[in-house]
Amino acid sequence: MSEAISGSAVKVSIVIPVKNNAKLLERCLASIRDLDFPKDVLEVVIVDGGSTDGSVEVARRFGCKVVVEDKGLIGYARDIGVKHSSGDFIAFTDSDCVVDKGWIRELLSCFVDEKVAAVGGPNITPEDECDFGKSVGEVLALLSKVGPRYGLRAEEVMEVYHNPTCNSMYRRRVLEEVGGFNHKLVTVDDEELDYRIRQRGYKILYTPKAIVYHCRRRSWRSFAKMAYNYGLGRMQAIKLHRDMGRWFHYVPPVTILLILLLLVLSSFNSILLIPALLMLLLSGVGVATMSLYLSKKTGRKPLRYFGLIAIWLLCYGLGMLRGLMK
């Protein structure tokens, strides 16, 4: 089985959701065009969410199949792409990614066991990324050391609980077996899918050789929105599967709630202002420590790191709290 897969005896479909990202999509599709993989068993499906910047024209110029989705939900868009694809294996990436030449071959090479349902790899900040984007990538990689999978950089093939869909491949029959993505989730839809896959007894692998270069958020506003949406999606997923919540997910919302509660109660008893200010101080010290660590590691000034980490924790926590009511 493994010999047949690595030898291009199967068809692969690459599904890419996009909305108004023509410039980066062109880079993405150029890297896919240059893949070291037979073109007669490879198709690219672009799922457009109503672009007005020429993204669809770029996709058609590269010979991609283009389909349209109108719900604006990423899980729905990916499922539409799968529905209109024909591959035995479905690979996912994003329009702001550039794939390595051996990406497809490296992913396929790990499907040596029928119990392996999905394989993914690292998503790395590009060398030509802007300075702000590089700082975002470094913050995400640091936060991933606690437990999240987004910035994982391991050096060996290993079993994992999740691979982000900017760099992942699935057996088509497994996607169909578990019912695809959950269309109601704002984010974390890919991790929730992987959760259901593992509940069926399948394995999910990570390989360091299947490399994708992923452009990062390039403004404070888009970074804050990303953090908020990830917190919102996480809480939605936790309400479906309680064990998708780990201790580090709860730290930001619990800290925000405790500080707010103490500040409100301090209007009745001023002594409670002390623990509220103490929690703020300890939070600031924690963020400053992480910022100084990154600054020493990269040589960049710590102030931007402090802002990025603080915004991530605040917006992520607010997103989780919103998710309690959504």
C-alpha positions as CSV (number, residue, x, y, z in Angstrom):
1,M,0.0,0.0,0.0
2,S,2.7,2.5,1.0
3,E,4.6,1.7,-2.2
4,A,1.5,2.5,-4.4
5,I,0.9,5.7,-2.6
6,S,4.4,7.1,-2.8
7,G,4.5,6.0,-6.5
8,S,1.7,8.3,-7.7
9,A,-0.9,5.5,-8.2
10,V,-3.5,7.7,-6.5
11,K,-5.1,11.0,-7.3
12,V,-4.7,14.0,-5.0
13,S,-7.0,17.0,-4.8
14,I,-5.7,20.3,-3.2
15,V,-8.5,22.4,-1.7
16,I,-7.9,26.1,-1.1
17,P,-10.5,28.5,0.3
18,V,-10.0,32.2,-0.7
19,K,-11.6,35.6,-0.5
20,N,-9.9,38.7,-1.9
21,N,-6.3,37.5,-1.7
22,A,-5.3,37.5,-5.4
23,K,-1.6,38.6,-4.9
24,L,-0.8,35.9,-2.3
25,L,-3.0,33.3,-4.1
26,E,-0.8,33.8,-7.2
27,R,2.3,32.9,-5.2
28,C,0.5,29.9,-3.7
29,L,-0.6,28.5,-7.0
30,A,2.8,29.1,-8.6
31,S,4.4,26.9,-5.9
32,I,1.8,24.2,-6.5
33,R,2.5,24.4,-10.2
34,D,6.2,23.6,-9.4
35,L,5.4,20.6,-7.2
36,D,7.5,17.5,-7.7
37,F,4.4,15.4,-8.4
38,P,2.7,14.2,-11.6
39,K,0.2,16.8,-12.9
40,D,-2.1,14.1,-14.4
41,V,-3.1,12.9,-10.9
42,L,-3.3,16.3,-9.3
43,E,-6.1,18.8,-9.2
44,V,-6.6,22.1,-7.5
45,V,-10.0,23.2,-6.3
46,I,-10.4,26.9,-5.3
47,V,-13.4,27.7,-3.1
48,D,-14.1,31.4,-3.5
49,G,-16.1,33.3,-0.9
50,G,-17.1,36.2,-3.2
51,S,-13.8,37.8,-4.1
52,T,-13.8,41.1,-5.9
53,D,-10.1,41.6,-6.4
54,G,-9.4,39.2,-9.2
55,S,-8.7,36.1,-7.2
56,V,-11.0,34.0,-9.4
57,E,-9.3,35.1,-12.5
58,V,-5.9,34.2,-11.0
59,A,-7.2,30.7,-10.1
60,R,-8.6,30.1,-13.6
61,R,-5.3,31.3,-15.2
62,F,-3.5,28.5,-13.3
63,G,-6.1,26.0,-14.6
64,C,-7.8,25.4,-11.2
65,K,-11.4,24.3,-10.7
66,V,-13.3,27.2,-9.1
67,V,-16.4,26.7,-7.0
68,V,-18.3,29.3,-5.0
69,E,-19.5,29.3,-1.4
70,D,-21.9,31.9,0.1
71,K,-21.9,31.2,3.9
72,G,-18.6,32.7,4.8
73,L,-17.7,29.8,7.1
74,I,-14.4,28.1,6.6
75,G,-15.5,24.6,7.5
76,Y,-18.4,24.9,4.9
77,A,-15.9,26.2,2.3
78,R,-13.6,23.3,2.8
79,D,-16.5,20.8,2.6
80,I,-17.7,22.4,-0.7
81,G,-14.2,22.0,-2.0
82,V,-14.1,18.3,-1.1
83,K,-17.5,17.8,-2.6
84,H,-16.3,19.1,-6.0
85,S,-13.0,17.2,-5.9
86,S,-12.2,13.8,-7.2
87,G,-9.0,12.8,-5.4
88,D,-8.4,9.7,-3.2
89,F,-6.5,12.0,-0.9
90,I,-7.5,15.6,-0.1
91,A,-4.8,18.1,0.8
92,F,-5.6,21.4,2.3
93,T,-3.6,24.7,2.4
94,D,-4.5,28.4,2.5
95,S,-4.2,31.1,-0.1
96,D,-1.5,32.9,1.9
97,C,0.8,29.8,1.8
98,V,3.7,28.7,-0.4
99,V,4.3,24.9,-0.5
100,D,7.6,23.2,-0.8
101,K,8.4,21.2,-4.0
102,G,8.2,17.9,-2.2
103,W,5.0,18.7,-0.1
104,I,2.6,16.2,-1.7
105,R,5.1,13.4,-1.9
106,E,6.2,13.8,1.7
107,L,2.6,13.8,3.0
108,L,1.7,10.7,0.9
109,S,4.8,8.8,2.1
110,C,3.4,8.7,5.6
111,F,0.2,6.9,4.8
112,V,1.9,3.5,5.3
113,D,-0.9,2.2,7.5
114,E,-4.7,2.0,6.8
115,K,-5.2,3.5,10.3
116,V,-3.4,6.7,9.3
117,A,-6.2,9.0,8.4
118,A,-4.4,12.3,8.1
119,V,-0.8,13.7,7.8
120,G,0.4,17.2,8.2
121,G,3.6,19.2,8.6
122,P,5.0,22.5,9.8
123,N,3.9,25.9,8.7
124,I,6.9,28.2,8.7
125,T,7.1,32.0,8.5
126,P,8.7,32.9,5.1
127,E,12.1,34.5,5.0
128,D,10.7,37.4,3.0
129,E,7.9,38.1,5.5
130,C,7.7,41.7,6.8
131,D,9.2,42.5,10.2
132,F,5.8,42.7,11.9
133,G,4.8,39.3,10.3
134,K,8.0,37.7,11.6
135,S,7.2,38.9,15.1
136,V,3.7,37.4,14.8
137,G,5.2,34.1,13.7
138,E,7.6,34.1,16.7
139,V,4.8,34.8,19.1
140,L,2.6,32.1,17.7
141,A,5.5,29.6,17.8
142,L,6.2,30.5,21.5
143,L,2.6,30.1,22.5
144,S,2.5,26.8,20.7
145,K,5.2,25.4,23.1
146,V,2.6,25.3,25.8
147,G,0.3,22.9,23.9
148,P,-1.4,24.4,20.9
149,R,-0.4,22.8,17.5
150,Y,-0.3,25.9,15.3
151,G,3.5,26.5,15.5
152,L,4.8,23.0,16.2
153,R,8.3,22.4,14.9
154,A,9.4,18.8,15.6
155,E,12.3,17.0,13.9
156,E,10.8,13.5,13.5
157,V,7.6,11.8,12.3
158,M,5.3,11.5,15.2
159,E,1.6,10.9,16.1
160,V,-0.2,14.1,17.0
161,Y,-3.8,15.1,17.9
162,H,-4.1,17.7,15.2
163,N,-2.6,19.3,12.1
164,P,-3.8,22.8,11.0
165,T,-5.4,22.8,7.6
166,C,-2.9,25.2,6.2
167,N,-0.8,22.0,5.8
168,S,-2.6,18.7,6.0
169,M,-3.8,15.8,3.9
170,Y,-6.7,13.3,4.6
171,R,-7.9,10.0,3.2
172,R,-11.1,10.9,1.3
173,R,-13.0,7.9,2.7
174,V,-12.3,9.0,6.3
175,L,-13.5,12.5,5.6
176,E,-16.7,11.0,4.3
177,E,-17.0,8.5,7.1
178,V,-16.9,11.2,9.8
179,G,-19.1,13.6,7.9
180,G,-16.6,16.3,7.1
181,F,-16.1,19.6,8.8
182,N,-18.6,21.2,11.3
183,H,-20.1,24.1,9.5
184,K,-21.2,25.9,12.6
185,L,-17.7,26.5,14.1
186,V,-16.2,29.9,13.4
187,T,-12.7,28.5,13.8
188,V,-11.1,25.3,15.3
189,D,-13.2,23.4,12.7
190,D,-10.1,21.5,11.6
191,E,-9.1,20.4,15.1
192,E,-12.7,19.4,15.9
193,L,-12.6,17.2,12.7
194,D,-9.4,15.6,13.9
195,Y,-11.0,15.0,17.3
196,R,-13.8,13.0,15.7
197,I,-11.3,11.2,13.4
198,R,-9.3,10.0,16.4
199,Q,-12.5,9.0,18.3
200,R,-13.0,6.5,15.5
201,G,-9.6,4.9,16.2
202,Y,-7.6,6.5,13.4
203,K,-4.1,8.0,13.7
204,I,-3.0,11.5,12.7
205,L,0.7,12.0,11.9
206,Y,3.1,14.9,11.6
207,T,6.2,14.9,9.4
208,P,8.8,17.7,9.4
209,K,9.6,17.2,5.7
210,A,6.2,18.3,4.4
211,I,6.9,22.0,4.6
212,V,4.5,25.0,4.0
213,Y,5.6,28.6,4.3
214,H,2.7,30.6,5.8
215,C,2.4,34.4,5.6
216,R,1.4,35.9,9.0
217,R,-1.0,38.7,10.0
218,R,0.4,42.0,9.0
219,S,-1.5,44.5,11.2
220,W,-2.5,44.8,14.8
221,R,-6.2,44.7,13.9
222,S,-6.1,41.5,11.9
223,F,-4.0,39.8,14.6
224,A,-6.5,40.8,17.3
225,K,-9.4,39.6,15.2
226,M,-7.6,36.3,14.6
227,A,-7.1,35.8,18.4
228,Y,-10.7,36.7,19.1
229,N,-12.0,34.3,16.5
230,Y,-9.8,31.5,17.7
231,G,-11.1,32.0,21.3
232,L,-14.7,32.0,20.0
233,G,-14.2,28.9,18.0
234,R,-12.4,27.1,20.9
235,M,-15.3,27.6,23.2
236,Q,-17.8,26.5,20.6
237,A,-15.7,23.3,20.2
238,I,-15.5,22.8,23.9
239,K,-19.3,22.9,24.2
240,L,-19.4,20.0,21.7
241,H,-16.5,18.0,23.2
242,R,-15.5,19.0,26.7
243,D,-12.1,17.4,26.5
244,M,-11.1,19.7,23.6
245,G,-10.5,22.3,26.4
246,R,-7.1,22.1,28.1
247,W,-5.9,24.1,31.1
248,F,-4.0,26.7,28.9
249,H,-7.2,27.5,27.0
250,Y,-9.0,28.6,30.2
251,V,-6.2,30.8,31.6
252,P,-7.1,34.0,29.6
253,P,-10.9,34.0,30.1
254,V,-10.6,33.0,33.8
255,T,-8.1,35.7,34.5
256,I,-10.2,38.4,32.7
257,L,-13.3,37.3,34.7
258,L,-11.5,37.3,38.0
259,I,-10.0,40.8,37.5
260,L,-13.4,42.2,36.3
261,L,-15.2,40.6,39.3
262,L,-12.7,41.9,41.8
263,L,-12.9,45.4,40.3
264,V,-16.7,45.4,40.5
265,L,-16.7,44.1,44.1
266,S,-14.0,46.7,45.1
267,S,-16.7,49.4,44.7
268,F,-18.3,47.8,47.8
269,N,-15.1,46.8,49.6
270,S,-12.0,48.8,48.5
271,I,-9.6,46.1,49.9
272,L,-10.6,43.9,46.9
273,L,-8.8,46.4,44.7
274,I,-5.5,45.0,45.9
275,P,-5.9,41.4,44.6
276,A,-7.3,42.9,41.3
277,L,-4.2,45.1,40.8
278,L,-2.0,42.2,41.9
279,M,-3.4,39.9,39.2
280,L,-2.9,42.6,36.6
281,L,0.7,43.1,37.8
282,L,1.4,39.3,37.7
283,S,-0.1,39.1,34.2
284,G,2.0,41.9,33.0
285,V,5.1,40.3,34.5
286,G,4.3,37.1,32.7
287,V,3.8,38.8,29.4
288,A,7.0,40.9,29.9
289,T,9.0,37.7,30.7
290,M,7.9,36.1,27.4
291,S,8.6,39.3,25.5
292,L,12.1,39.5,26.9
293,Y,12.8,35.9,26.1
294,L,11.8,36.5,22.4
295,S,13.7,39.7,22.3
296,K,16.9,38.0,23.5
297,K,16.4,35.1,21.0
298,T,15.7,37.3,17.9
299,G,17.4,40.6,18.7
300,R,14.2,42.5,18.1
301,K,12.9,45.1,20.6
302,P,10.6,43.6,23.3
303,L,7.8,46.2,23.1
304,R,6.2,44.8,20.0
305,Y,6.3,41.3,21.5
306,F,4.7,42.6,24.7
307,G,1.9,44.2,22.7
308,L,1.3,41.1,20.5
309,I,1.2,38.6,23.5
310,A,-1.0,40.9,25.6
311,I,-3.4,41.4,22.6
312,W,-3.5,37.7,21.9
313,L,-4.3,36.7,25.5
314,L,-6.9,39.5,25.9
315,C,-8.7,38.9,22.6
316,Y,-8.5,35.2,22.9
317,G,-10.0,35.3,26.4
318,L,-12.8,37.7,25.3
319,G,-13.5,35.4,22.3
320,M,-13.9,32.4,24.6
321,L,-16.2,34.4,26.9
322,R,-18.3,35.3,23.8
323,G,-18.4,31.7,22.9
324,L,-20.2,30.9,26.1
325,M,-23.2,32.8,24.8
326,K,-22.9,32.0,21.0
